[in-house]
Amino acid sequence: MGMSRRTALLSAVIVTFGLGTLYLGLNMKTPRPLKDPNSWDILIFTQTWPNTLCYLWKSSNPAHTCNLPSDKNIWTVHGIWPTKFGTIGPQFCNKSLVFNPTDIYGIKDKLNQYWTDLEIPPKTNTTEGNSTNIDTSHKKESIYFHEWEKHGTCAVVLPALDSEFKYFYQGIEWSEKYNMRDVLDKSSIKINSTLHVDDYWKAVKSILKTNAWIECETKHDTKEQMLSEIRICFDKTLKLIDCDGIMKPKKGSMRKSHTLTNCDTNKPILYLDYVPENNISTNVNSTNSNSTSTDTILTNSNSTVDEHSKHRLKRKVSDHPDEWITKSPRHFNRSHSYQPRTNTSYNQNLYRSNSHPYIPRKEWDILVFSQSWPYTFCHTWTVNSNTHTCNLPANRNQWTIHGIWPSKIGAFGPFYCNNQTTFNLNALNTIIPELKNRWTEIKESKTWSKKQEGELWRHEWIKHGTCSKSLSTLDSELKYFNQGLNWSKQYVLSDLLEQGGIKPNGSYPVNQIWHTLRTGLGKNPHIDCYYESRTNTPYIDEVRICFNKSLSLIDCDPFRRNSNKPSTNCPLDKEIFYMGAVV
């Protein structure tokens, strides 16, 4: 009997535990499977017509305002969306890849121009009582934050799009190359025209030779169609292709899967040159001035891709070529590296740039101030010799001065302008400690026994300083070298690069390096690379900034046809290694 009672109690416990487990199992949410960033076929590049988007944004809340681009005719980028044929997504593929705005620091002006964040949310008003005046506009998640975390984290499987900079810069490049303003204009489709979707398909096809998706939105009061977005497509090699098959037809629809629009093909489409008034009923008495009811306002009964059309209004509120021909390293003299030619391109045999025509006359236009990354220079000096050693600066993150070179634009020289001028090291006595730190002679060797102090400074003065003497501000050794020290302190390259997330021991596209420096300086620099063929690795070697004869900072490429592209001898299709400090 006792055994029977214990058995009954045990059975009761087991049943209770089982029921509890079943209850918890039924009430616990099943975790969603991880998004597979490789599970997509095509990249959809979407451009938005700002007037239509602004209308939709204001429709969702009368307090909303728009940040319209200064160019009234430009189409702005909405996003680059990795997409599996016939579906939407994948999306949010890697939540650990949190958006870092530092990485797009160097292209923020271009993003404002081409990838404009048009939506400006309202600010809360000042109220009486215990409440305070709080500006909540900063809490709105930027389009860059949203697009990177939702779509960019899925695009990172492509090396060409595996960072914030690459992803957004690709959007800028595509916008410059395939902007719908230009495509439609070349097809004689003008703003404020009223055409049908067939006209837009034909227009894009005639210029880009591919099929595009045309997106429409509906004007609330008149139910007219408005041109909203045009989408073009690329494969995983970034080749422009047809967008056929990117979306399945709606369930029960007679449309074929290759139909490339959500527009009513029988109705005209308004391509508006203004932002329409919002003659609709909106609940303005909502307790949350930032809350919007977008589901009913924006639903378009014809849309097969309304997720992409509406998601900008559903963001979460968040608190948070000329070629260079160069000498091999054993013949390299560091002061031969020089001001770049126009439109330089990468040369597979590149070491350092030395390829400018010699200018025997003493005429010059600009001053090139060149700073070297000492660890790249040390590497090039020691890589092919076991007798070479390096004298590295005490400050391990400091770029060192190479020289100040009076230069004829697009030429090599002049130099050695006065053979009668000698170098007086004693004239530099007051600044020699600083010169050792900032204008450092890196080269040393186990076999050198008679090397004298100041040989680098002597070389720079005799070769370049004697040409700068035509300026009263640089007409002595002390003035010349002191000016280099001052510029070194004023234009701290390590700090400028770090603003764009560029730090030693990392590899970066030269576009990111150049645009970061350009943004920090306000002028176009030149970037020089050392290419090591043995390891197939380009290293950042020198950065040059330029001054006029009044010592004012200027572009280093004033006559270059495309001054928005990097002035460099570095490869554009490889990442540039920014070597870390040598321990």
C-alpha positions in Angstrom: 0.0 0.0 0.0 2.9 2.3 0.9 4.6 1.6 -2.4 1.3 2.3 -4.2 1.0 5.7 -2.5 4.6 6.6 -3.4 4.0 5.5 -7.0 0.9 7.7 -7.2 2.8 10.7 -5.9 5.6 10.1 -8.3 3.1 9.8 -11.2 1.4 13.0 -10.1 4.8 14.9 -10.1 5.7 13.5 -13.6 2.3 14.5 -15.0 2.5 18.0 -13.4 6.0 18.5 -14.8 4.9 17.3 -18.2 1.9 19.6 -18.3 4.1 22.5 -17.2 6.6 21.8 -19.9 3.9 21.6 -22.5 2.4 24.9 -21.3 5.8 26.6 -21.5 6.5 25.1 -24.9 3.2 26.3 -26.3 3.7 29.8 -24.9 7.3 30.3 -25.8 8.1 31.9 -29.2 10.0 29.8 -31.5 13.3 31.6 -32.4 13.4 32.7 -35.9 16.0 31.1 -38.1 19.1 33.1 -38.9 19.0 35.1 -42.1 21.3 33.6 -44.7 23.2 36.5 -46.3 24.0 34.3 -49.3 20.4 33.5 -50.1 19.9 36.2 -52.7 20.2 36.4 -56.5 20.2 40.0 -57.5 20.9 43.6 -56.3 18.1 46.0 -56.8 19.3 49.6 -57.0 16.4 51.9 -56.3 16.2 55.6 -57.1 13.4 57.8 -55.7 11.7 60.9 -57.2 11.9 63.3 -54.2 8.7 65.2 -54.8 6.6 62.1 -54.6 8.4 60.8 -51.5 8.0 64.2 -49.8 4.3 64.1 -50.5 4.0 60.7 -48.9 6.1 61.7 -45.9 4.0 64.8 -45.3 0.8 62.8 -45.8 1.7 60.6 -42.8 2.0 63.5 -40.4 1.3 67.2 -41.2 4.2 68.2 -38.9 6.7 66.4 -41.1 9.0 68.4 -43.3 11.3 67.4 -46.2 15.1 67.8 -46.8 14.8 68.2 -50.6 18.1 68.1 -52.6 19.5 71.4 -53.9 19.4 70.0 -57.4 15.6 70.0 -58.1 15.9 67.6 -61.0 18.0 64.9 -59.4 16.7 61.4 -58.4 18.0 60.3 -55.0 19.1 56.9 -53.9 16.7 54.9 -51.9 18.8 51.8 -51.4 20.7 48.8 -52.7 18.7 45.7 -51.9 20.0 42.1 -52.1 17.0 40.2 -53.3 16.0 36.6 -54.0 14.0 36.2 -57.2 10.3 36.4 -56.5 10.6 37.5 -52.8 11.4 40.4 -50.6 14.7 40.0 -48.8 16.7 38.6 -47.2 16.9 41.4 -44.6 18.8 42.2 -41.4 21.3 39.4 -42.1 23.7 40.2 -39.3 22.7 42.3 -36.3 26.3 42.3 -35.0 27.2 44.6 -38.0 26.0 47.8 -36.3 26.1 50.9 -38.5 29.2 53.0 -37.8 28.7 56.6 -39.2 32.5 57.2 -38.9 33.0 54.9 -42.0 31.1 57.3 -44.3 32.6 60.5 -42.9 34.6 61.1 -46.1 31.5 60.9 -48.4 28.9 62.7 -46.2 28.6 65.6 -48.7 28.1 63.2 -51.6 25.6 61.2 -49.6 23.7 64.5 -48.9 23.7 65.1 -52.6 22.9 61.7 -54.1 21.6 59.6 -51.2 19.6 62.3 -49.4 17.8 61.6 -46.2 14.6 63.5 -47.2 12.5 62.9 -44.1 12.7 65.4 -41.2 10.4 64.4 -38.3 8.6 67.0 -36.1 10.0 68.4 -32.9 7.9 68.4 -29.7 6.5 71.7 -28.7 7.2 73.5 -25.5 4.4 72.8 -23.0 3.5 74.2 -19.6 3.8 72.4 -16.3 6.3 69.8 -15.5 7.0 68.8 -19.0 10.1 70.2 -20.8 10.9 71.2 -24.3 12.6 68.2 -25.9 13.9 68.0 -29.4 13.3 64.5 -30.5 14.3 65.0 -34.2 17.7 63.5 -33.5 16.0 60.2 -32.5 14.8 59.4 -36.0 16.9 56.7 -37.4 18.8 58.0 -40.5 18.3 56.4 -43.8 21.9 55.3 -43.7 21.5 53.5 -40.4 18.3 51.8 -41.7 19.6 50.8 -45.2 22.9 49.4 -43.8 21.4 47.3 -41.1 18.4 46.0 -43.2 20.1 45.6 -46.6 23.9 46.3 -46.3 24.4 43.5 -43.8 23.1 41.1 -46.5 25.3 42.6 -49.2 28.5 42.1 -47.3 29.0 38.7 -48.8 30.4 40.5 -51.8 33.9 41.9 -51.3 32.9 44.9 -53.3 30.2 45.8 -50.7 31.7 44.4 -47.5 31.9 47.7 -45.5 29.7 50.7 -44.9 32.0 52.8 -47.1 31.9 50.4 -50.0 28.2 49.9 -49.8 27.2 53.6 -49.8 30.0 54.7 -52.1 28.7 52.1 -54.7 25.3 53.8 -54.4 26.9 57.1 -55.1 28.8 55.8 -58.1 25.7 54.2 -59.6 23.7 57.3 -59.0 26.3 59.4 -60.9 26.4 56.8 -63.7 22.8 55.8 -64.0 20.9 58.7 -62.5 17.3 58.7 -63.8 17.4 62.4 -64.3 19.9 61.8 -67.1 18.3 58.6 -68.4 14.8 60.1 -68.8 16.2 63.3 -70.2 18.1 61.5 -72.9 14.8 59.7 -73.8 13.0 63.1 -74.0 10.9 62.4 -71.0 10.6 65.7 -69.1 9.5 66.5 -65.6 5.8 67.4 -65.4 4.9 65.1 -68.2 2.0 62.7 -68.1 2.8 59.4 -69.7 2.1 55.7 -69.3 4.3 53.0 -67.7 5.2 51.6 -71.2 6.8 55.0 -72.0 9.1 54.7 -68.9 10.0 51.1 -69.7 11.0 52.0 -73.2 12.9 55.0 -72.1 15.1 53.1 -69.6 15.5 50.2 -72.0 16.7 52.6 -74.8 19.5 54.0 -72.7 20.5 51.2 -70.3 19.6 48.3 -72.6 17.9 46.5 -69.6 14.4 46.2 -68.1 13.6 48.3 -65.1 10.9 48.2 -62.4 8.6 51.3 -62.4 7.0 52.1 -59.0 3.9 54.3 -58.6 2.1 55.9 -55.6 -1.5 57.1 -55.6 -2.5 60.8 -54.9 -5.0 60.6 -52.1 -7.6 63.2 -53.2 -7.7 62.6 -57.0 -6.5 58.9 -57.0 -4.1 59.8 -59.8 -0.9 57.8 -60.2 2.4 59.5 -59.3 5.8 58.4 -60.5 7.6 57.3 -57.3 10.7 55.0 -58.0 12.6 53.4 -60.7 14.7 50.3 -60.0 17.5 48.8 -62.0 19.3 45.6 -61.3 22.8 44.1 -61.0 24.2 40.7 -60.7 26.8 39.6 -58.1 29.6 40.9 -60.3 27.9 44.3 -60.3 27.0 43.9 -64.0 23.8 45.7 -65.1 21.1 43.1 -65.9 17.3 42.9 -66.4 15.1 43.1 -63.4 12.8 40.4 -64.8 11.5 38.0 -62.1 12.4 40.1 -59.1 8.8 39.9 -57.8 6.1 37.3 -58.0 2.6 38.4 -59.2 0.0 39.0 -56.5 -2.0 35.9 -55.5 -4.9 35.5 -57.9 -3.5 38.1 -60.3 -3.4 37.4 -64.0 -0.1 39.3 -64.3 2.9 37.4 -65.5 5.9 37.2 -63.2 8.0 39.3 -65.5 5.7 42.3 -65.2 7.9 45.1 -63.9 5.6 47.6 -62.2 3.0 48.1 -59.6 1.4 50.9 -61.7 -1.9 50.6 -63.5 -0.8 50.2 -67.1 -4.0 51.7 -68.4 -3.7 55.0 -66.4 -1.4 57.9 -67.0 1.4 58.6 -64.5 2.2 62.1 -63.1 5.9 63.0 -63.1 5.4 66.0 -60.8 7.7 69.1 -60.7 6.3 70.1 -57.3 5.2 68.5 -54.0 1.4 68.3 -54.0 -0.7 69.6 -51.2 -2.1 67.0 -48.8 -5.8 67.3 -49.0 -6.5 64.3 -46.8 -7.8 63.7 -43.3 -5.1 63.1 -40.8 -5.5 62.7 -37.0 -3.5 65.6 -35.7 -4.6 65.1 -32.1 -2.5 62.0 -31.5 -0.8 61.9 -28.2 2.5 61.1 -29.9 3.5 63.7 -32.4 5.9 61.2 -34.0 3.4 58.4 -34.4 1.9 57.9 -37.9 -0.7 55.6 -39.4 1.0 54.7 -42.5 -0.6 51.3 -43.2 -3.9 52.9 -44.4 -2.4 56.0 -45.9 0.2 54.4 -48.1 -1.4 51.1 -49.1 -1.6 50.9 -52.9 -3.9 48.1 -54.0 -1.8 47.5 -57.1 1.5 47.2 -55.3 3.4 44.0 -55.4 6.4 45.4 -53.6 4.8 47.8 -51.0 7.3 46.7 -48.3 10.1 48.6 -50.0 7.8 51.5 -51.0 6.6 52.1 -47.4 9.5 51.1 -45.2 11.1 54.6 -45.1 7.9 55.8 -43.3 8.0 52.9 -40.9 11.5 53.2 -39.5 11.9 52.6 -35.8 12.7 55.5 -33.5 16.2 54.9 -32.3 18.2 56.6 -29.6 21.2 55.5 -30.4 44.8 57.4 -67.1 48.4 58.2 -67.2 50.8 55.5 -66.1 53.5 55.9 -63.5 56.9 54.3 -64.2 59.1 53.9 -61.2 62.5 52.6 -60.1 63.0 49.5 -58.1 63.6 50.0 -54.3 67.4 49.6 -54.6 67.5 52.7 -56.8 64.9 54.6 -54.9 65.7 58.0 -53.5 62.8 59.1 -51.3 62.9 62.7 -52.4 62.3 61.6 -56.0 58.7 60.8 -55.1 56.7 63.6 -56.6 53.6 65.5 -57.4 51.1 63.3 -59.4 50.2 63.6 -63.0 46.6 64.2 -64.0 44.3 61.1 -64.1 46.9 58.6 -62.8 46.2 55.0 -63.1 47.5 51.9 -61.5 50.6 50.2 -62.9 51.3 46.6 -62.0 55.0 47.3 -61.9 54.6 50.2 -59.5 57.0 50.9 -56.7 57.0 54.6 -56.1 56.1 57.5 -58.3 59.2 59.0 -60.0 57.8 59.6 -63.5 57.7 63.3 -64.3 59.5 65.2 -67.0 62.5 67.1 -65.7 62.1 70.8 -65.6 65.5 72.5 -65.9 64.2 76.0 -65.5 63.5 77.5 -62.0 59.9 78.2 -62.6 57.3 76.7 -60.3 53.6 77.0 -59.4 52.8 75.3 -56.2 54.5 73.8 -53.1 53.9 70.1 -52.5 54.2 69.2 -48.8 54.8 65.4 -48.5 54.5 63.3 -45.4 55.6 59.7 -45.2 54.2 56.8 -43.2 57.4 55.7 -41.5 56.4 52.0 -41.2 55.8 51.6 -44.9 59.1 53.4 -45.6 60.9 51.2 -43.1 59.4 48.1 -44.7 60.6 49.2 -48.2 64.0 49.9 -46.8 64.5 46.6 -45.0 62.5 44.1 -47.1 65.3 43.3 -49.5 68.4 43.8 -47.3 69.4 42.3 -44.0 71.9 45.1 -43.4 69.3 47.9 -43.5 67.8 49.1 -40.3 65.4 51.9 -39.4 65.4 54.9 -37.1 61.7 55.2 -36.2 60.2 58.2 -34.6 59.4 58.2 -30.9 55.7 58.9 -31.6 54.5 55.6 -33.1 51.4 57.0 -34.7 53.1 60.1 -36.3 53.6 60.6 -40.0 57.0 62.1 -40.7 57.9 64.9 -43.1 59.5 63.9 -46.5 59.8 67.4 -47.9 58.5 70.7 -49.3 58.8 70.6 -53.1 58.4 73.7 -55.3 56.7 72.2 -58.3 55.6 72.9 -61.8 52.1 71.5 -62.1 52.2 68.2 -64.0 56.0 68.1 -64.1 59.0 66.9 -62.1 61.0 69.9 -60.8 62.5 72.3 -60.7 65.3 71.4 -58.4 68.9 72.2 -57.5 68.1 75.8 -58.3 71.3 77.4 -56.9 74.6 75.5 -57.0 76.2 78.3 -54.9 74.0 77.7 -51.9 75.4 75.5 -49.2 73.6 73.9 -46.2 74.3 75.3 -42.7 73.2 72.7 -40.1 74.0 75.2 -37.3 71.2 77.4 -38.6 68.8 74.8 -37.4 70.1 74.4 -33.9 67.0 75.7 -32.2 64.7 73.2 -34.0 66.9 70.1 -34.4 65.1 68.1 -31.6 61.8 68.7 -33.4 63.3 67.8 -36.8 64.6 64.5 -35.4 61.0 63.7 -34.2 58.9 65.1 -37.2 61.4 65.2 -40.1 63.0 61.9 -39.3 65.7 60.2 -41.3 64.4 56.7 -41.2 67.2 55.0 -43.1 70.0 53.4 -41.2 72.4 50.5 -41.9 74.7 48.2 -40.1 77.4 48.9 -42.7 77.3 52.7 -42.5 80.2 54.1 -40.5 80.5 57.7 -41.7 76.9 58.9 -41.9 76.6 62.4 -40.6 73.6 64.0 -38.8 71.3 66.0 -41.0 72.0 64.3 -44.4 68.3 64.1 -45.2 67.8 67.8 -44.3 70.9 68.7 -46.4 69.5 66.8 -49.4 66.1 68.4 -49.1 67.5 71.9 -48.8 70.0 71.7 -51.7 67.5 70.0 -54.0 64.2 71.7 -53.1 64.9 74.4 -50.6 67.1 76.3 -53.1 64.1 76.6 -55.4 61.8 77.8 -52.6 64.1 80.7 -51.8 62.3 82.9 -54.3 59.7 83.3 -51.5 60.7 85.5 -48.7 58.8 83.2 -46.3 61.1 80.3 -47.2 64.4 82.0 -48.1 66.5 80.4 -45.3 67.1 77.0 -43.9 65.4 78.0 -40.6 62.3 79.3 -42.4 62.1 76.4 -44.8 62.3 73.6 -42.2 60.3 75.5 -39.6 57.4 75.8 -42.1 57.5 72.0 -42.6 57.3 71.5 -38.8 54.3 73.9 -38.6 52.4 72.2 -41.4 53.1 68.8 -39.7 51.4 70.0 -36.6 48.6 71.7 -38.4 47.7 68.8 -40.7 48.0 65.7 -38.5 47.3 62.9 -41.0 46.8 60.2 -38.4 44.0 62.3 -36.8 42.4 63.2 -40.2 42.4 59.5 -41.2 40.9 58.4 -37.9 37.9 60.7 -38.5 37.0 58.3 -41.3 37.6 55.1 -39.3 41.0 54.6 -40.9 43.5 53.2 -38.5 46.9 51.4 -38.7 46.9 47.6 -39.3 43.8 47.9 -41.5 43.2 47.7 -45.2 40.9 50.2 -46.9 39.8 51.2 -50.4 41.8 54.1 -51.7 38.5 55.9 -52.3 37.8 55.9 -48.6 41.3 57.1 -47.7 41.2 59.9 -50.3 37.7 61.1 -49.5 38.4 61.1 -45.8 41.4 63.3 -46.2 39.6 65.5 -48.7 36.8 66.0 -46.3 39.1 66.8 -43.4 41.3 69.1 -45.4 38.7 70.8 -47.6 41.1 70.4 -50.5 42.2 67.5 -52.8 45.3 65.6 -51.6 47.4 63.1 -53.5 48.0 59.6 -52.1 51.1 57.6 -53.1 51.4 53.9 -52.7 54.2 51.4 -52.6 53.3 48.1 -54.3 55.1 45.0 -53.2 54.9 42.5 -56.1 56.1 39.6 -54.0 53.0 39.7 -51.8 50.7 41.5 -54.3 50.1 44.1 -51.6 49.8 47.9 -52.0 50.8 49.9 -49.0 49.9 53.5 -48.2 53.3 55.3 -48.4 52.9 59.1 -48.6 50.2 61.8 -48.5 50.8 65.1 -50.3 49.0 68.3 -49.8 49.6 71.5 -51.8 49.9 75.2 -51.2 50.1 78.3 -53.4 52.9 80.9 -53.1 50.9 82.6 -50.4 51.1 79.4 -48.4 47.4 78.9 -48.6 46.1 75.3 -48.9 44.9 74.4 -52.4 43.9 71.4 -54.5 46.9 69.3 -55.7 45.1 68.7 -59.0 43.7 72.1 -60.1 43.7 71.1 -63.8 42.5 67.5 -63.5 39.3 66.9 -65.5 37.6 64.9 -62.8 38.6 66.3 -59.4 36.0 64.2 -57.6 38.0 61.0 -58.1 41.2 60.1 -56.2 44.5 61.6 -57.3 46.7 58.6 -56.7 49.0 56.0 -58.1 47.3 53.4 -55.9 45.2 50.6 -57.4 41.5 51.4 -57.3 40.5 47.7 -57.3 42.5 46.6 -54.3 42.5 47.5 -50.6 45.4 49.6 -49.5 47.3 48.3 -46.4 47.9 50.9 -43.7 50.8 49.1 -41.9 50.8 49.2 -38.1 53.6 50.5 -36.0 56.8 48.3 -36.1 57.5 47.1 -32.6 
